[in-house]
């Protein structure tokens, strides 16, 4: 893949713009019409929501699809899909994104739609009540009525972290959601959804000069507002092992999650990337160490994984971020045996480091997956926007394959050494109906 030349513009109202032209987008091998991706990343995620308003950032993401002062409810859906495009939005720890991919001939339509809701979304009592019900149903489906729902991203943080911002349930408590008011929503919009608190990214088949003119036309008159000072969500590292338990009424087997603090993904990027490689050596594919030992050789677990990033993806948040292990095991094995095996594998890597074959395999696979993902316009658009917002450098996504390739065995060993048993969280999942943690 040929990396696009990035172009930046900042509008007078503070909106940061990143353009990544690629005239081959959607053409040639696919035989499709030229396509363009448009995303807006707002510098607000569920770590920013106020105490007593858990789930508010995600709820507000839903409200942004409920029309505006110019367009009725569902108009965004109709205009994008009517152009042959797709769209969505998502809420993360430190940002909320909105995006669409559509034929490049419909670029102006996408820019109008995003500018329109940045200017004035339609926040009414009816829309709020409707979307509170939608979010509650989503929580029932994805968390409350699903085996291992919220495991580990909802259940582990209150064990590992001590502050409300880092520890609370980003999906939301029903009581908090039900108590949200239109005034709360208006204040949240005024605080966090100003143009100066956002990054607009356009990637794919586009003409730079013409696109800038269209952006100025549609976003230029969005009123500037004060940009909130972004707080630090940092907190001290654990100084001991902390433990918690959760009873899951739907889980057929017990499970365990281990959580550790990671190096700062922005300020200590290379140390962070060593943890990415470490997690892949431990659990990526059948050849990985935990798969070989815990699943195939000793049959201690039915499933095991290791990963950087609380939400399941690396480089998706600022500091603090989380390294996690999760394992589902049978009652007869017991949680301590599973934890002991993980600790032994970490000790081996801390002492000996990975083999050159392991290192080459996981770094090559990770680099190949990045190239493959960024061949997709939507992935490239979203990753450019989040890298610009979190790191201040959209170029980072092009540099990652080379930087991950520079990770050496001693870097992985150092990362493994930092995942200490005296500075972690342990969360046990116990199936309901069996006081010993076994299946009912």
N, C-alpha and C positions, 0 to 999 in steps of 0.2 A: 504494500500500500504506500503510495506517495503521500507524505505528510503535507497537509495544506499550509500555506503561508497565512498566519493569523493577522488580522487587522483589528485595531481597537479604536473606539470612539467613546467619549464621555459627553453626554448631553448636558446642557446648562442646568437641568433639574437634578443632575447627579446620577442618572442611569448609566451604568457601565455596559458597554456593548462589545462583544467578541464576535468577529466574523471569520469563518473558516471555509473559503470557497473551494469547491471541488467539482469541476465541470463534468466529471465522469460519474457522479452520484446517480445511481439508479439506471445507468445506461449500459451499453456494451454487453457484458456477460449475462445480465439479467433480462435484457430486452424490454425493460420497463421504461415508462416515462421518467424524465429527470425529476428528482425529488429534492426536497429541502427539509431540514429539521429546524424547528424554532422552540426554544425553551426559555423560561424565566425562572431563575433561582432567587428566592427571597432569603435573606439572612435571618431566618427564624425557624426553629424546630421545636421539638417538644421539651428540650432543656430550657427554652426561654419562657414557657408558659407559667403564669403566676400560681403560687400556692393556692389550693382550693379550686383550681381550674384544670385539673388533670384531663388530658385528652383534647385540650382546647385548640392546639395547633392543627391537629388532624381534623377536628370538627370544622375549623375555618377553611381548610383545604376543600372540604365538601361544599361549603357555602360559596366558594369562588366559581362553582359551576352552575349556580342557580340564577343566572341572569345578571343584568346590570341596569343602569339607568337608561341605556340605549337599546338593550336587547332583552327579550322576554326569557323566561326559564326554558332551558333546553335548546336555545338558539345556538349556543356554542357547539353542541353536539351536531345539530343539523348542518351548520355551515361547514364544519370540518369533514364530516362524513359525506356531505353532498359534493365535496371537492375530491372525494376519493382518498381522504386521509384518515389517520388514526390519532388519538390523543389520550392523555391521562394526566395524573398528578400523583405525587407521593410526599409523605412527611417523614423526615429523618430527625436525628438528634439535633443537628445544627442548621438545617435548612429545609425549605419546602420548595418543590419544583413543580412546574406545569409545562407540558410539552405537547407538540404535535409534529407529525411527519406527513407531508402531503406533496402533491405535484408542485414543482417550482413555479408554475404559472399561477398558483394560488397563494404565493408568499404574502402578498399584500393583505389578503383575507386573514391569514394567521396573525400578522402583525396588528391589524385592526382589533381582532378579538382579544389579544393579550393586553393591548393598550387600553381597551375599553373597560376591562375588569380591573386593571391597575388604577384606573381613574375613579371608578365608582361601582363596586359590586352591589347587587341588590340584596340588602340585608333587611329582612322583614320578620315579623313574628311568625308568619306562616312558613317561610323558608327555614327559619331556625328550628322550629318544632319538628318540621319534616325531616331535617337532616340529623337532628338528635336521635330520632327514631331509627334512621338509616344506620348511623354509627353504632347504636346499641345493638342492632341486629347483626352488624358486622362483627362486633365483639363476641356476641353469642356464637356465631358461626365459626370464627377463627380461634377463639380462646376458651370460652366457657363450656362449649359443647363438643370440643375436639380433644382427643387424647394428646397429652403433652402440649396443650394450648398455651402460648406465651412462654414456652420453654426454649431457650433460657432468657430471651431478651426482656421479658417483663419480670420474671421471677428472680433472676440472679442479681440485678442491680441493687435492690434494697439490702442484700446481704453484703455485697462488696463495697458499696458506697454509703456515705453518711449524709450528704446534703440532699435537699429536696430535688434540686435540678437534676442530679445524676441518678437518684434512687427511685424516683416515682414512676408510676405506670403511665407511659406515654400514650397508650390506647385510651385511657380514661376510666374513671370511676363513674358508675351510673348516676350517683347523686350529684357529683360535680357537673356532669353533662346536663342533667335536668335543670340545674340552677343557673345555667348560662343565660344571659339576657342579651337583647339587641344592643343595649348600651355597652356591655362587655365586648361584643363583637366589633362595634364601631371604634372603641378605644384600641382594640388589638390591631385593627386595620390602620388606624391613624399612626400607631406607634411603629409597626413593623413593615407595612406594605407601601412605604414611600419609594419613589424611583431611586433615591440614593441608597436604598438598602437592598438593591436588586442587581442582578446581572442578566442581561438579555444575550442569548447566544443564537446565532444563525449559522448553520453549516449545510454544505451540499452544493447543489447547482444554483449559484447566485452570482450576480454582478455586484462587485463591492460598492461602486459609486451609486448605482441605482438603489441598492439595498439601504445604504446610509440615508439617501433622500427619503425613502419610504419610512424608515425608522423615525427620522426627524418629523415627518408629516404626521405620524400617528402617535408618537410618544412625546414629541416636543412640547405639547401643551398640557401634559399631565402635571399638575401642580407639584412643585418641590415642597417637601416638608422636612422637618428636622429628622436626622438619622440617629437612632438610639445608640448610645455608647455600648458596645458589646462587652458584657461582663466576662470575667474569667470564671470558668466553672471548675477550676482546679481545686483539689483537696488533697490532704496528705495520703501517702500510700499506707496500706494496712501494715501494722506492726506485729500482727499475729494472725493465725488462721481463724477465720470466723465461719460459723456454720449456721445453716437454716434448713428447715424442712417444709415441704408443701404436700398436702394430700390432694391427689388428682382422682376425681370420681370416675374418669373414663380411661385411665391408663391401665393397660393389661399387665405391664411389668414395671418394676422399679427402675429409676434412672438417677443419674447424678450429673451435675455440672460443676466444673471448676472454673473460677474466674480470677484473672490476674490483671494488674495494671500494665499497660504498654508504654513504651517511650512516646513522647509527644510526636504525633504524625507530621506536624508542621515543622517544629524546631529540631527534631531528631529523626529526620526522615530515613537516613540510612540504617540506623538502629531499628527503626520500625520495620523496614523492608527485610531485615534479617529475621524478624519474627514471622513475616509472611512466608519466607522460605522454610523456616522451622515448622510452621503449621502444615505445609505441604509435605515435608519429609515425614511428618508424623502420621498424616491421615489421608493424603490425596492419592487415591487409587489403590488397587489391590497390592501393589508392591510396597506401600508405605509401612512404616514400622508398627504402628498401632493396629492396622488392619491385619498384618501378618501375624502378630503375636496374639492380640486379644480376640480376634475373630477366627482366624484360620488355624493357628497352632494350639492355643489353649482354650478356645471357645468360652472365654469369660464373658463376652458381651454379644448381643445380637446386632448392635450398631454402635459405632464410635466415630467421633469427628473432632477435629481441632481447627480453630480459625481465628483470624484477627478481625476485629470489628464486631461490636455488639449486635448489629443488625445483619450479620452474616456476610458482609463485604468489607474488604480492607480499604483504607483511605476514604472512608465515608463520613468521618467526623473529625473534629478538632480534639484537643486534649481535654479531659481524659478519655482514653479509649481502652478497650477490653480484649484480652486474649482469653478464649474459652475452649474448654473441653466439654463434650457431652457424650454420655454413654448410656445405653439401655441394656440392662442385664437381668438375668433370672434371679429369683429370690435366693436360691441355694448358693449362688456365687458370693453374694454379699458385697456391699459398697466398698468396704475397706480393701478388699482384695483387688477390686478394679482400680481404686486410687493408687494402691501400692504398685501395680503394674505400670501405670502411667508415670509415676514418680521414678521408677527404675529406668524407663526409657528416656526420660528427661536427664537423669544422672549420666547415662551412657553418652548421650549427645553432648552434655556439658563437659565431660571428661575427654572424650575421643573425637567429638565432632562428627559430622556426616562423612560418608565416603565421597570421593570425587564423582563416582557414578550417580549416587543419589543427588548430589548437588547439580550435576549437569542435567539430569532428568527433570527435576522440578523447575529449575530456572528456564530451561528450554520450553517446557510445557506452559509455564506461566506467560512467557513472552509470546508464544504462539497464540495463546488464548486472547491476549490483549490485541494483537494484530487482527485476529478473527473478529473480535467484538467491535473494533473500531472500523471495520469494513462496513458495519451497519450504521447508517446515518443517525438513527436515534441514539445508539450507544455513544457515538462520537460526540453528538451534540450535548448530551447529558453530562458526559465526563469532562468535556471542555468547560461547561458552566460550573460544575461543582469544584473543579480544580482552580478555576479563577476565583471563586468565592472563598473557598477554604484556604488555599495556598497563595492566592494572588498571582498565580502563574498557570494559565491554561496550557502552556507549552509542556507542563509536567507530564501530560498523558503520552506525549511522544517520546519523552526521555525515560519512562519507566522500564521498558524492556532492557535498555542498556544498563540502567542503574541496578536492576534486579540481577543482571548478569555479573555485576561486580561484587556481589555478595560472596564471601569466601567461607570456608569451613570454620575458621576461627570466629567469624562473626556469628554464625549459627550456634556455635558452642557457647559464646558469650550470652546470646539471647536465651538459650536453654538454662544457663546458670542463674539467670534472673527470675525464672519462674519457680520461686521458692515456696515450700510448703508452709513457711512461717509468715507469709505475706499474701494470702489468697483467701477466696471465698469458696465454700463448699455448699452446694445446694442439693439436697436429696429429695427426689420425687417418690412419694409412697402411694401406691394404688389404694383407693378407698376399700374398706371392708376387711383389711387384714392388718392387725396392729403390728405385725412384724415386717410390714412392707411388701408382703407377697400379694399376688393376684387373688381376688376373691373367688 
